[in-house]
C-alpha cells in the first residue's frame, strides 16, 4: 500500500473522513513554511497538499496567487520544495504529502529528475492541474511507475462521457472541485456535493476528497458526512496573509487546522 492508500484505509476503519490541508511551499518564507508543514500533522492534518509556486497559477484565486508571489519573492524554487519534503520526512514517515501545481516548473526541472527526486524525498502524490489524461505520458505514467500516485481533479462540469477517461488511471484519491471556478471562489451546497459524490462513486472505488470553499469547522464537518476527505486551502493561506509576523502566521495556521480537525473528527460515518 502507498502512504495515501494506507491513510485512507486507516481512516475508513476509524469511521471518519480525512482532513486534507493545502499550503504553498515557501509562504511566507522557507523557515516559517517548513514550521507550518512540520506542525500540520500534530494539529490534525491527515494528508498535506503542498503547493509548488509558479508564476502563472491560472486555476487559483487571489489568495493562493498572492501566496505564490510571496513564496517566489522569498526565493522558493522547486528544488527547495523537494528539500522541504525531505526535511519533513526526517521526523514524519507516515503523513502523506501531495505536491500540487502546474506542469511548467516540472518540465523545466526535467521529468525524469523530478520524479526520481520526488520519490527519494518522500512525495506520495501529484496533482497537476494543467495536465489532462491525454498527456499521461508526459508525467502521470513515469510518476506512477515510480510509485507516486497521480490524483485527478473532477468538477461539476465533468460529465458522464468524460468522467471515465479522467478517472481511468487516477490513483491515491479523487479530488472533487465542488464549484466551477478558481480556488477560494464560493462554496457548493451539501445537496449538490452529495449528488456529485454519488455519481463519482458509480465510476470509481477510490476515496473522494472535496475541496473549494470550505473555510470553517462547521463546513468541514458537513462535507465530512459525505466524502472521504475534506480539503481546505484558501482559509489557511489567508491566515498567513493576515498575520503580522511569520511566527504569528505559523501559530494561526496551526490553530485553524486544529479547529478544522475537530470539526471533521466529530463526524462518524459507517
N, C-alpha and C positions, 0 to 999 in steps of 0.2 A: 504493500500500500504506500502511496505517496503521502506526504505530510498532510496535504489537503484532504485526501480520501480518509485518512485516519482521523483527522479533526472532525469532519462532518459525521463520520460513523460514530465517534465517541459521543458527540452532542446528540445525535439521534437516539442513542442508547440512554442518555440522560433525560430525553424528552424535552429538549429546548432548542431554540434557534441559535445560530452563531451571530455574534456582533462582529461585523467586518468594518474596520476603520480605514479611512484614507487620509494620508497626509502627503505633502510634497517634500521629497528629499531635498535637504539643504535650506528649508524655510523654517525660521528666519535667517539661520546661519548653520554651518555644519555642526558645531558642537551642540547647539540647542536642539537641532533637528535629531541628532543622534540620541540625545537625552529623552526626547519625546518617544522616539522609536523604541528605545530600551524600556521605557516606562509603560507603554501601552498594554502589554500582556498583564502586568500586575493590576492595572486599572480596569481590566475586564475585556480587552480586545481578544477575540478568538482567532481572527485572521487579520493580517495587516496588508492593505494595499499601499504601496509606496510609489508616488508619482515620480516619473523621470522628467525633469524640466526640459522644455522645448520652447523655442522662440515663437512658434505658431500653434498654440493649443486650441485648435478650431472647434473642438467639441466641448470646451469648458466655458463656464460662465465667468463673470467678473472676479469672483472670489478666488477661484483657482488660477485664473490668468494672472492675477496680482501675486499670488503665492509663487507662481513660476518665475515671475520677474524678480521677486525678492531673492529667490534661490539663485537665479542666474547672476544677479548683481553681486551676490555674496561669493560667487566663484564656483558654484556647483556644476559638476560635469557628470557624464555617465560613468566615468571611471570612479569618481568619488561616491556615486550612488552605490556601485558594486562594493566599494570599500566599506561603506556604511553597513551593508548587509553582512559582510564578513565580520565586522566588529560586533554587530548584534548577535551573531552566531556563537561568539566566544562564550556567552552566558546563557543563550537560549537556543536549544536544538529542537524544540517541539512546535513553536508557533509558526504557522505557515506565513510566508511572505510572497506577495504577488506584486511584480513590477507592472505599473500601468502607465501607458503613454502612447507615443507615436513612433512610427517606423523610422523616420529620418535619422534620428541620433544613432539608432542601432545599425542602420545601413552604413552610416559614416564610420562607425566603430569597427564594422566588419562582422557579418552574421556569425561566421564560424568562431571568431574570437569571442564575441559577445556570449554566445551560447555556452562555450567552454568556461568562461569566467563566471557567468551567472550560476552555472551548476556548481562550480567549485566554491563560490561564495555562499551558497545555501539558498538560492532563489527557488521557489516552488512552482510559480506560475507566472504567466504573462497575460496581460490584457492590452492589446494593441488596437486602438480604436479605428485606425485608418487602413487596416489590412483585412479585406473581406475574404471569404473562403476561397474565392477564385485565385487567390495569391498564396495559398497554403505553402507552396514550395519555397516561397521566399524565407519564411521564418517558422511557421507552425510545424512543418514536418521535421526540420532539424531540431527544433526545441523539444518536441515530443520524443524524438529518437534518443535525446539525451536525458529523458526523464523529467522534463519540465512541462507542466500542464499548460495548455493553451485554452484560455477561457473566452467564450464568445459573449458579445452583447446582443440582446434581443430587445425590441422596443414595441410599443403599441402598434406600430405600422408594419411590423414583420408579419406578413400574412401567412396563411397555412401553406401556400405554394412555396414560399421562400424559406419557411422555418426549418424543414428537414435538411436543406442544404447548409443552413447556418449551424445547425446542431450536429451535423454528420460526424465531424472529427473534433468536437468540443471535448474537453476533459477538465477535471477538477470541480467546477461548478458552472452553472449558467448564471450570468448577470442580467437580470431583467431591469431595464431602464424604464421606470414606471410612467414617465411623462415624455412627450416629444419635445425636444429642445436641448439646450446646453445644461451643464451641471449647475445646480443651485436654482433652477427655474421651476418654481411651483411644486405642487405635490398632487398625487393621484388620490382618488377616493379608495377606501378599503374595498368597496364593491368592485371597482374596476380592477384593482390588484388581484382580488380573489378570483375573478373571472379569467384574468390573464394567466394566473398560476395554474388553474385547472386546465387551460388549453395547453400550456407548456408541458404539464405532466403527461399529457397524451402523446407527446413526442419524445420525451427523454426521461431517463431514470436518474439523471444527475441531480444533485442538490440545486435548488433555485434560490439565489440571493436577490433581494430587491433593493434598489437604490434610487436616488434623486428625490430631493425634497423632504428627507427625513432629518429633523433637527432636534426633536425633544424626546425625553424618555417615554412620554405618552405615545407619540407617533411610532417610536421604535417598538413599543410593546404591541401596538395594533398590528404592525407588519409581522412581528414575531409569531403571532397567532396563525399566520397564513403561509409564511415562507420558511425555508431552511436557513436563511441568513438575512440579516438587516445591514445594509451598507450606509454608513454616514461619512460624509466627506466635507462638504462646504461649511457645515456648522463648526467643525473642528478647526478648519482653516481660518474661519472668521475669528476664532479665539486668538490665533496668532496675530492676525492683522490688527486687532484691537488692543493687544497687550502693550503696556508702556515700556516693557523691558523683555529681554529674551527669557530671563528666569521666570517672569510672570507668565509668559507665553507657555512655557513648559507646564507650569502648575495649572493654568487654566484649561489647557487641552486635556490633561490627565483627569482633572476634576470632572469635566463634561463627559469624558469617556466612562468614568466610574458611574455617573448618573445614568447614562445610556445603558450600560451593562446591567444595572439594577432593573431598569425597565424591561429589558429583554429577558432577564433571568427569572422574573416573577411569573412569566408565562410558561405554562407547561402544556405540551402537546403530546398526543398519542402517536 
